[in-house]
Amino acid sequence: MEKLIAGPLRGVTDAPNTVVIVMDALDECSNEKLVREILILLEMTIRELPFHAKVFVTSRPDAHIRARFSEDVMQTVSEASILHDIDLSVVQSDIRIYLMHQLREVGREILKSDTWPTQAEVEALVERAGGLFIYASASVMYIGDTDHREPRERLKVLLDDSPISGESPYEEIDKLYRHILASSLPKTRTGALDVAKKLQPIIGTIVTLLDPLPVHAMEKLMSVEETYIQPKLRPLHSILLVPDDPEDLIRIFHKSFPDFMTNPQRCQDPRFLVVRRDFFTQLALQCILLMNSSLHKNMCDIQYPFSMNSDISNLELLLKAKVGTHVLYACRFWAFHLQHADPKDELREAMTIFVTTKLLYWLEVLSLSQHLDHAQPSLKMAQVWYKEEEPKRPGLLQKMMPVLEPLQVFNEALNSAEGKRLQSKTPVKILLSDCQSLLLRFNQSITKSACHIYHSALGLAPYCPLYKQYQKEAEHSVRVLSRAYTWDSLITIFRGQFQRIGAICFSPDGLKIASGSDDRRIYLWDSNTGITIKKLMGHTEGINSLSFSSDGLVLASASHDNTVKLWDSTTGTQLHTLHGHSDSVSSVCFSPKVPHLAQQYVVSGSHDGTICVSDAATGAHIKKIDAQYASEGATIRVLSVSLSPDGSFIASGSQDAMVYIWEFATGSCHKQLKGHNESVGSVCFSPDGLMVASGSEDQLVYLWDFPNGTQIRALKGHSGAVYTVCFSPDGMTIASASADKTIHLWSVHTGSLIKLLKGSPGRVYSACFSPDGLRIASGSRDKMLHIWDSTPPQGLQTKTPKRHLSAIRALWDFSTAKPINIFNDHDRAVRFIAFSPDGRYLTSLDIYENLICWKHKSFKRTTIPGVTTVTDLAKWLAETKCTPINSVRGTLSLVQQAVIFNHPNGSQHTICVLPYSDILCHAVSGYSLAVGTQTGDVHLLDFSQTVTLLC
């Protein structure tokens, strides 16, 4: 933007009265965020120019482009003209002039005629164009194809086609595309099928690519010989730009062509129809196979091992020569194709080889090519795609074992906590997860120097599967005397602010973090690199609260100076200042974008005892809610506000130790939640809107049932005031930040402490989850912003059994206990488990109310007639007439994780300590013990031999 437009414009010294800049086809920029930034920077540049300038922007009316032009700042400087609102005769006049000029040129060049085509023929073609210039443009190139040199015949084909029916706005352009495709085929049926069979994969690849490729690069990606593509595409030059130079890009003239090719209602010829999922699968496979065959360490032959990327001369040329454009494409986009791909065995096998042998080389190429920002999204997309189960076909598993064997050995040797983590995931997913952790911690150094992947990042990694798998690549420039077995929770620290950080939040896309301090400054950080993007200054007192709008375009800040300010999060421009409060504004948030709210609102709570609602677009004051409910005249400070996900309710935490729920529409008090003994400094709705969490100076976190207004549980563990509570994006975890210098992660469903984040030298005033739930950002008294790994540990296991990779059930053998089966049919934590009174059935219920029943002895899933819900189960257990087993001389019980045998003589014997730290529930039937775990497993254990000995 600066080099192409802004800089040259500023350099103009002898400009005419008005300069017109034309920006065509803005919608063809695939990066929505970049489109917005272009428009913002363009608007700012035009304002600064010393002469009058106008910008003519053309685009299809895509949602993100319309949204930008609908913002207040753009509405004041722009005027929209919709093509369909312009009189058709005006558009047709332009198309008529274009067609007449272009086709007369064709007539003179090919037919040696100055009178072809006739005015009537041009008029007929104008009528068929229907106001679409793309039709006129493609028609001219189709008719004037110099390879066929049949302009009269081709014009006749278009004009003799069936008349316009008006059934579809794409009717004529679709007919034109069909004619162009058909003209690329031989006349004979056999020849047409043969050519179409070769042409369709090329077209499908072109329309599926996420970035255009040169001819040679595309041939290498598709694994076809050189000169294969150009001759086959030559008949399609009216819809594709097919260059003569194979190092130039193949481009699509108009976005309507991919839309046509991928829509079975529009492209009805099966010889050409592009099924996107098939091509995403094929491209994903081609990309991964290409990386598997091409990637290796130090691909650019960098001589000095500690070189910074910026110090490598001619790096771009090196990458092109040593890596290749086709491999660079594969490294950037394999996962974007993979996320839409079918889980074929061939693709899974290629993925396994890539992740277990090429992962670090891939990071090296991304770092050198300045595309490391693709790494985290790619790893996440791969994890989502890669199912929990390993392939079950023995042949495929056998072929994969050589690369999985090191992980299997490591699984058996590692300490118990990590062993449990490994059992819960496939080896590929473990390595993907570890690679994410490596990037989170070493992103800054890897971004600046690809060599540091091997010289510092890998060497300083814990003794995790990633290190075990790739330790031969480490250069050991740093000597590690003692290596941890797991990743430390603290990922990195951002430094820059001068006083305590009292407010913090992630942008909705997770790319930015905003932090506000008592130094009156708001910092916008790159969440991956820690680089300061913007510093926002305008408040006259410290910052108490920050919130991004749902689209991430606007940042709201609440301050001790009694105001709320709205900022453009891209440019840092101050948009509005809200003056509705008379005292310090403690909290601010945006309303969600939901159908029943006509616009987006800003909601703020203040020490003046009120809650204000303002228009987010204009900053106009809408209404004020007096939060002095039952205060008897005293001013009760509002310390925190939060909106329900549907925008219908506002929760507020107050100085009077109460949590209030307000109706957004009326401002009336809907509920009062009483339980805390001190001020409630933070409240938060769960993502599903069914719960409210609150944190207080009484050191407690309360979890409330919102519909009923009842307390679910109190979370105890902090030794200081709780300043912030927030839910993880999936609603499974609550984070609480406290004056005791820690952040606690709690299980929503059990109330147990999942993880303790400690290491901050000062009080932790603010904390929030990243949108993907992998990280927590916190601000504290030490003036630093801490980034934590929020991934919960998977539990503890004291003995790590050998477990076949593809096994659904594992038969474990302990010295004192024999787990005879493991059922992992549940996807979520098991919260209830019971045997039928006769011991024939075992039933379990997870947190999503999924009920599963097994036959106790055969271990087969079954159903109990009439039992489909929790209520049915309770009724069945209560009413069944089966005779309970009473033959055991003594009973079993579970105390914490110890299995106790209660002898008839009154003595007790500890017969086993179970290796499942995440037990949530258990049931006993005779000598059998069943336990349900946090991970969704049901373990069935048999103690008959042990108990017999004790008896």
N, C-alpha and C positions, 0 to 999 in steps of 0.2 A: 504493500500500500504506500509506504513512504517513498520507495525508490521509483515505483511506476507512476504514481499519481501525485501524491502530496508534494514531494521534492521538486519535480519538474514544474508544477504549478506555481510554487513559491518563487521559482527562478525566472518566471515570465516578467519582463520589465516593460514591454511595449504591447500590452494586451489591448484588444479592441474593447468597445463599450461592454460587450457581453461575450463570455466564453461559454460554449456549450460542450459538456462532456457526456458521451454516450456510454452507458454500461449495459451490455446486452446479455440476456439469458442468465440472470443472476441465480435462477432456480437450479441451474446445472452445477452449481457449487454444492457438493454433497455434504459438506460440513456445516450444519445448521448454526453452530456457535460462531464459526468464522464468518458466515453471511451477516450475522448481526453486528459483529465487530467491524466488518467492512462498512456497513451503513453508518454506524456510529462515528467511525474515524472520518468517513467521507463528509458527514454533516459538520463535524468539528473543523475539518480542513477548509471547507467552503466558507465558514464563518470568519476564518482568519485571513482570507485572501484580500489583498488590497484592491481588487477589481471585482466587478459583478460577474458571477458565474452561476450557471444552471446545470443540473445533472439530469439526464434523461435515462431512467432505469427501466429496462424491460424484463419481465419475469412472468412465469405462470403463477397463479395466486396460491402458492403453497402456504400452509398454515403459519409456519414460523416467520415467513416474510410478511404476511398480512399482520401478524402480531406486532412486529417491529414498527410498521407504518401506522398502526393504531395507537401507539404510545403518544402521550401528550407532546413530548419534545419533537417528534417527527411530524405530528399533525400540524404544528404551527409553521413548518417550513416546507411542506410537501403537498402535492395535489395528485390524487389518483385518477387515472383514466382506465376504465375497464373496457377491453376490446369489444366485448359483446354489447356494451352500452353505446358504442360509437355507431353512428348510422352506417348500415351495411353498404350503402352506395359509396360512402367515402372510402371504406376499405377496399371495395371492389374496384374503384377507380385506380388505386395504387397497384393492385394486383394486375389490372388490365394493362397498365403502362409497362409493368415489369415483364409480363408474358409476351406482349407484342415485341418489345425490344429484344428479349433473349431469343425467342423463337425465330425472329427475322434473321438474327445472327446465325442461327443453326441453318436456316434456309440458304443463306448466302454461302456458308462454308461447305455444306454437304450437298445441297441440291443445286447450287449455283443459281438461285432464284431470289429476286428482290420482292416477290409478291406472295410468298408462302410464309406462314399460313394466312388464310383469309380472315377478314374481320369477324365473320360469323363463327369460324372455328375457335378463334380466341374468345369470343363471347361465351360460347358453349363451355369452354374450359374454365372461364372465370366463374360461371354459374356452378360448376362442379366443385370449385375450390371452397365455396361456402364461407368465404372470409378468412380462410386459413392460409397464411403465407407459406407454411411448410409444404402444403399441397402444391402450390405453384412452383416452389423451388425444386421439389423432388420430381415434379412432372417435367420440368425443363431438362433436368439431368437425365431422366429416363428417355425422353424423346430424342434428345441430342446425343445419345451414346455413340461415340465415334467408332467403337468396336463393331457395332451392328450396322450403323449407317442406314437405318430404315426409319427416318423420322415420320414420313407420311403414314406408314403402317402402324407405328406405335401411337401416334396421335389418334388414329382411327380406332385402335383398341380401346383407348380411354373414353372416347366420345360415344362408341357403340355399346358401352356397358349399360346394364340395366339402369333405368332412371332412379333418381333419389327417392327413397321411400320415407325418409324422416324418422325411421325407427331408432336410429342411434346417431349421436353427434359425431361419431368417428366413422360413419358409414363410407364416405368417399375416400378418406385417407387410408382406411383399411383395404378398400378395393385397389387403390394404387399400390400399396405394399404387396398385395397378393399378385398383382400383375408383374411387379418388379421381381419378386421371387420366382414366379413361374417362368419368366423370360430367361432366368439363369440356367434353366434345365434344357437338356436336349429334347427333341420332339418325340423320340421313341420312348416307350414305357420303360423298357429295361434300362436304357441309358439315363432316363430321368431319375429312376430309383437309385441307381448307382451314384450319380452326382449328388443327389439330395442326402444320401447316406454319409457322404464325405463333407458336405457343406454344413449340415445342421450342427455337428459338434463345434465347428468353428464359430458359427453365429451364436450358438448357445454360450460358448466361452466368452465371446466379446460382450454380450449383454449381461453376463453374470459377474465379470471382473469388477472389482471395486475401484480400480484405478486403471486407465488405459495403458497398454503395453506396446512397445515396438514390435514389429513383425517377427524379428529374430527371437526376441525374448518370449513371445507367445508360442513360437514353434518349440522352443526348449521346454517351456512349461507343459505343453501338451505332449511332449515326447514324440514329435514328428520330425521328418527330415527338413533340412533347409529348402527354401523355395516351394514348400508345400502349400502355404496359405495364400500368397499373393495371386497366383493364377485363378484360384477358385473364387476369390472375392471380387475379381475384376468386373464381373457382370453386375455387381451390386454397388458400383461407385456412386449411384444416385442417392443411396441412403447411408453409405459408409465412406469415410475418407480413407482410402487405401493408398498409402504412399508408395512411391517408386523406390525410395531408399528404405531398405529393411530395418534401419536403425531408427526410423521415424515412427511415431505413434499411429495406431489404427484408432480412428475416432468415429463415433456415431454422430450423424448430423443433428438429430433431434431426439429428445427423450420419448417422443411418442412411438418410436420404433421398438425399443425394449418393452414398452407397455403392450404393444400389439403382439410381439413375439411370445410373451409369457401369459397371455390371456386366452384360454381355450375358447371363449365365446367370440373372440375377435379373429384369432388365427386358427381357422378350422381345418387347416391342412396338417394332418399328423406327421407328414414328412418334415415339417419345419417347426412345429410347436416346441417351445422350450419349456420343459418342466423344471422349474427353478430348483426344487429339492434335489433332483437327480444331478443337476450341474453343480450345486453346492457340494454335494457328496463327492463328485468326481474331482472338482477343483481342490477340495480339502485333501483328498488322497494324493493328487498330483503335487501339491505344495509340500506335504509331509514327506513323500517319497523323495522329492527333489532335495529337501533339507537333509534327509538321511544319507543321500549319496554325495552331497556337496560340502556340507559343513565340516570344518575341522578347526583346530586351535590355531590362532594367529593367522587368519586367512589373508591378511594384508602384508604379511612378512615384516611386521614392525620390529626394528632392530633393538631400540632402547626399551627395556621392559617397563619403565615407569613413565612412558610418554603420556602426556595429556593429548586427548583427541585433537584439540585446537592447535597443537604444535606439529602435527603430522602434515607435511607438505603434500599438496595435490591429493588430499584424502578422497575427494569425490571421484577423481580419475582412477585412483587405486581401487576403490570399491567397484567401479564399473568393470575394471580389467580383471581383478582377482576374485570378486564375488559374483558379479553379473546382475543385470537388471532383473532377470527372471528369479534368481535366488532372493534378491532384496524384496521382490513382491511376495514371495512365499513366506519370508520371515515376518513381514508386516501383517499379512492378511490370512494366514492359514486358519487361525482360530475363528475369524469372522465367518469363514466358509463352514468351518466345523460345527458351529452352533446350529446351523440349519441342515446338517448332514444326517443321513441315516446311519445307525450304529452297525455297520457291516463289519464282519470279522477281519477282512483285509485292512480296513481302516483302523480298527482297534490294534491290530498287530503292528502296523506302521507307527501308530501313536506310541505304543509301548517302546519300540526301538528308539524313537525320537526322544522321548522323555528320559529314558534310562541311559542314553549315550550322547545326545546332541544338545541338551538343554542349555548348557553354559556357552557353547559356541553360538547358539541362537542369540543369547543375550549380548555376546561380543559384537555380532553384526548389527544388532539394534542400536547399541551404544555408538559404534563408529558411524552409522548412518543417521544419527540424531533422531531415532525413532523409538527410543527406550520407553516413551509414553505408551507404546502399544503393548508393552510386556504385561503389566498388571491386568488390563482388560482381557488379554488373550489367555492368561492363566486361569482367570475366573471363568471365562466362557468354556474353556476345556474341562474344568472341574464340573461345571453344570452338565455338560454333554456326557462326560464319562460316568456311566452308571456305576452304582455301588458294587454290583456283582461282576466278577471276572467272567470271561467267556466260559461256557460250560462244555464246549466240544473238546474232548480229550486231545485230539490231534493238534488243535490250535494251542491249547495250554502247554502241550509238550514242546512245541516249537518256541514258545515264549519263555520257557523255564531257564535257558542259559542266561538271559538278561535279568531275570527276576531272582535268580539264585542268591546273589549277594544280599539282596534285601531280606530274603527268607532267613539266611544265616544271621543277619543283623537283628531281625525280629526276635530270634531266640536268645540272642546274647544281651540285648539292651536291658536297661533297668525296668522295673515293673511298670512305672507310670507311663513311660514311653511305649512299652510293649502293648499296653492296653490301647493306646492311640493307634498303633500300627494294625492291630486286629480289627479295628472299626473301619478301616479304609483299604482300598486296593493299593498295591505298590505304586501304580502310576499316580493315583491321587495324592499319595503321601509326598512324592517328589514334587508334584505341582504345588502342593501346599507349602513345602519347605522352600521352594523357589520364590513363592510369594513373600515368605518371611525374609529371605535373603534380600530381596529387592526393597522391602519396606525399610530395612535397616541400613542398606548400603547404596541406596538409590543415588545420593548425591555424588559419591565417589565413582560409581559405575557410569553415571551420566558424563562425567568429565574425563574418565579414562577407562577404556575397555580393558586394558591390561590389569586393572585392579580387581577384576573378577577373580583372577588367579593369584594375584600377589597379596591381596588383603582380605577381600570379602569372603572367599572360600576358606582361607586360612584361619579367619577369626570366627567362622561359623561353629556352632556346637557340634557334638558328635551325633548328628542327626542322619537320617537316611540319605539326604542330599550329599552331605560330606562323605559319608561312607561310600556312596556310589561314585563320586567324582574326586576323591581325595588324591588320586594319582595326578590330577591336573593342577593341584595347588603347588605354587612355587616356593612356599614356605619362606618368604622374605621376612615374615614375622614369626618368631619362635613362640609357640604357645606352650606354657609349662603345665597348665591344667585346663582341660577342655570340658565345658558343661555338656550335659546330655540333651538338654532342651533349650529352646530359644528363650532368652530373657524377655520379660513382658515389656520392658521399656524399649521402644523402637528407636526413637531419636528425640532430640530437643531442638526447638527453634528459639533463637535468641534475638532480641532487638528492642523489646519494650522496656521502659525505664521504671515502672512501678508495678504493683500487683496486677495480675490479669483477672478481672472479675467477670468477664463474659467471653464466650467462645461458641462457635457453631460452624458446621460444615455446610458447604453449598450442596444443593440437591444432587448434582452430578458427582460430588465427592472430590472435585479437582481443586477446590479452594477451601481454605479455613479462614474465617474472620475471627479476630481476637480484639477485645477492647480492654483498656487499662485505665488505672487511675491517673495516668499521664495525659488523659484526654484524647489520645490517639487511637484510631482503629487501624489495624494492620490486616491486609489481605495477603495470605501466603499461598504459594503453590504447595498443595498438600503432600506431593510426592518428593519434591526437592528441598522444601523449606526456604525457597527464594521468596523474598518480599516482592509482591506484585504491585501493590499500591499502599500508600499511607493516606488515610482519610482524616482530615483535621477540620474542625468546625465547632465542636462542643467546647464549652468553657469550663466544664467540670468532668469528673471521671465517668467512665462507661459502666453501666450496670448490667445491660442485657443486649443481645444481638439476635437477629432472626433474618433468614433469607426468605424471599417469596417462593412460592411453589415452583416457579420456573427458573429461579436463581438469578433473575435479572435485577432484582432490587434488594438492597440490604437495609434493614431497619435497625436503628440504634437508640437505646434509652439511656438517659444520663441523669446525673445529680443536678444538672442545670435546669431541670423541670421540663425538658423538651424531648421529643422523639424526632429524629432526622431520618429521611429516606435518601438512599444513595444509589446511583447507577453502579452496579457491581463490576461492570466492565471498564468504564472510564474513570470511576471514582468521583464523578460529578454529583454534587448535592442537588437533589431534586426538590424536596419539600422539607419544611420544618413544621412540626405539629406542636401547637401551644395550648393544648387542652388542660394541662395540669398546673397546679399551683405549688407543688412540692416535688421532691426528687421522684423520677420515674424509675421504678425498680425492675419492671419486666415488660417485654414487648413480644408479640408474635403476629403472624399473618393468618388470616382465615384460609382454609383449604379451597381449592377450586372444585366446587360441587354444583350440580345443576340448579339447586333451589336458591343459591346465592347468585344474584345477578352480577355482582362484581366482587373484587377481592378487597378485604378490609384489613386494617391494622388495629390490633387490640392492645391496649397498654394499661398497666396497673401502677398506682402511685402511692407514695407516702401520704398524699392528701386524702386517702380513703376512697378514691373513685377509680372506676374502670372506664376508659374512653375508647370509643369506636370511631375510626376515621376511614375515609375513602383512600385506598392505597394508590389509586391512579392520580388523584388530584390533591390529596392531602387535606381535603375538606373534612371538618368535624361533622360526624353523623349523630352521635348521641353519647350521653354520659350515664353510667350506672353508679348510683350511690351505694357503695359497698359497706356502709356503716350499719349493717344488719344487727339489730338488738344491741347496739353499742351504748345506748342510753346517753347520747350526746357526745361521748368521747371520740376523738379521731383515732380510728384503728387503721393502721397502715396496711395497704395491700402490697405484699412482698413478691407475689408471683402470679402469673396468669397463663392459662393453656386452653386452647380450643379443642373440642372434640373433633374427630376426623370427618364427621359429617357437617361440621360447622353449626350445629344446633345449640351447643352449650359451651359456656365458659366456666372453667374451674379456676378458683383463686385461693391462694394461701395467705393467711393474714397474721397480724401481730397478736391476735387474741387466741391463737392456737387452734383455730378452726379452718376447715376447708369448706368453701362455699361453692355450690353449683348454680350458675345463673342461666336463664333462658336467653339465648342470643337475640331472638326476635323481640321479646318484650322487656328484657332487663329485670324480670322478676326472679326472686330466689326460688330455685327448684328444690334444692336439698342442702342440708347442713351435715357435714361429716365430722363427728366429734371423737377424739381419741388422744390427740397430742396434748402435752402439758406445757409446751413452750411455743414460741413463734414458728409458724410454718413458712419456711423460706423458699420452698420449691414444690410445685405440683406439675403433674404431667399425665395426659391421657395415654392409654395404650393404643397401639396402631389399629386395633379392631374396635376401639371405643367402649369396650366392656369393663375396663378397669381404670382406676385412677391411683397413681402413686404420689405420696407426699413425703417430704423430708423436713425435719424440724430441729430446732436447737436442743430438743430433749434427747438427741442422739439416736432417734429411731426413724425408721422408714416404715410407713404404713401402706398396705395395699388394700384398696377398697373395691368392692363390687359396685360398679356405677349404677346399673339399673335398680338395684335394691337399696343402695346407700348403706350397705353393711360392711364391716371390716372383715377382710379375708384373713389377714395375718399381720403381725408386726415383725419386722426384720431387725434383729438385734445383733450388734457386733461392733459398731462404732464407739469410740471413746471420746468423741467430740461432736460438736454441732454438725448436722448434715446440711450442706449448703445447696446441693443440686441433686436431683433425681431425674433419670431419663430411661426410657424403654429402648431396647435394641429394635432395629427395623422389623425383625420377625416377631417381636412381642414376647420372646421367650426369656429375656434377661432384663434385669433392672440394674443400672449403674448408679451408685450413690457416692458423691464426693464430700469430703468432711474436713473439719478442722483438725482431725487427728492425723493429717498428712497422707491419707490413703484414699483409694477408690475401691469400693466393694462391688463385685458382680454377683447378683443374687438370681437364683432360679425363680421364675415367676410362679411355677406350678408347685414347687416344694418349699420355697422359702429358704433353701439351703444356700450357703455361701459357695459359689462356683469358683471364684478366683479373687485373690487379693492383690491389688496393684499398689505397691509401695516403693518408695525411692525418692519421692518429692521432698525436698528439704523444708518446705513450708506448707501452710494450710492450702488445701485444694478448694478453690472457690467455685470452679465451673468445670463441667465435663459434658461431652456429647459423643454419640456414636457416629461413625462414618456411615453413609447411606448403604454400603455393602455389609455393615456390621462387623468388619474385620478389625477396625481400629477404634480407639477412643482418644480424643484430644482433650487435654485438661489444662486449665490455667490456674496458677497458684501465686502465693505470696513471694516466691523467689524470682518473679518477673519473667519466667520462662514458660514456654508452651511445650508441654510434654505429649508425645504421641506414643500410645500403648497398643500392644497386641491384645485384642479383646477376645481372641479365640479361647473358649473354655477348654480346660483339660478334659480328656475323655474318661477319667477315672483311674483307679489304682488296682493293680492285679499283682499279687505276690508271687504267683507262679505263672510263667508264660508257656502255655502248651504249644506243641507243634500242631499246626492247623493247616489242612490242605487248602490251597488258595481258592478253589472253586467250591469248597464245602458249604452247604447250607446248615448242616448240623455237625457238631464236633463231639466225639466221644472222649472225654477227659478222664484221666485216672490219677487220683491223688492217693497218698499213703493212708489217709483216714477218711476220705470221702470219695464217692464215685459219682460224679455228675453223669447221669445216664443219657441226658439229652439237653440240647440248647435249641430253643425255638426263637428265630429272629424274624418272625412274620410282621411284627409291629415296626412302624417307621419312627415312632416317637416313644417317649418315656411311658413305662407301664405303671399305672397308679393303683391298680387293684388286681388281686389274684385270689382264686379260691378253688378248692376241690369240691366236687359234689360229695354229699354225706357218705355215699357208698364207695368213694374213691375211684369211680370209673371215669370221671371226666375232670378235666382241668380247664378253667376259664380264666381269661385275662382281659383287662380293659385298659386302653391307653388314654392319654390326656385328650385325644380327639374323639373320645367316646366310641372308638372302634372295639367291638367285642369279638373275641376269637375263642373257639373251643377246640380242645384236643381230647382224644381218647388217651387215658393215662398209660395204659400198658403198650398199646401199639404205636403211640406217638403220631397218629394220623389226625389231621384236621377233620373236624366233623361239625355238625349242627345239632342243637337241641331243639326239638319241635316247640315252637311258640316262644323261643327265647331269642329276641333280636335287639332288645334295648336294655339299658341298665335297670329299669323298673322291672322288666320281665325276668331278668337274672335274679334280682332280690326276691321276687315273688316265688320263683322256682326253687331257690335255695331254702326258702322258709317253708314251702308247702310239700316238697318232695317227701315221700314216705320211706325212702331208702334207709336201711339200717346202718348207722355209723360203725366204723371199724373200732372195736373195743378190745381186740386181742393183744395189743401191744402192752407188755408189762412195763409201764412207764410211758412218758410222752416226750416229744421233741419240742423245743421252743427256740426262738432266735432273739438274742439280746445283742443289739447293735449288729456286729458281724460274727458273733460267737454262737455256734450251734450248741445248745445245752440239752443234755439228756436228764430228764427229771425221773429219778428212780422211785418206785412205789414206797421205799422206806424213807423217803424224804430227802435223800442226798441228791446232789446235782453234780454232773460231770460235763466239762467242756470237751467235746469230742472233735471239734473242728473250728478253725477260724476261716471264714469264707474269703476268697480273694476278690470280692466284689464290693468296692467302696461306694458304689452308686446304687445300692439296694434301696428301693422305694417301698416295697411291700413284699409279704411272704405268706405262704399258707402251708399247713402240715396235714398229711394224711398217712397214718401209720408210720412207716419208716421213711416215707418220701417227703421231701421238702422242696417246695417251688418258690423261687424268688423272682420278682420283676425288677428290672433295672432302669436307670436313667437313659440308657442307650437303646431301649426298646426290646432287649432280649429277655426271654423267660428261661431260667435255668432250672432244670429238674434234677434233684440229687437223691441218691439212694444211700441210706446209712444202715442198712439192715445188718451187715456184717459187724460194723463197729458196735451197734447197740446190742447185738447178740453177745459179743464179748463182755460188754459191761454188765449185762444181766447175769 
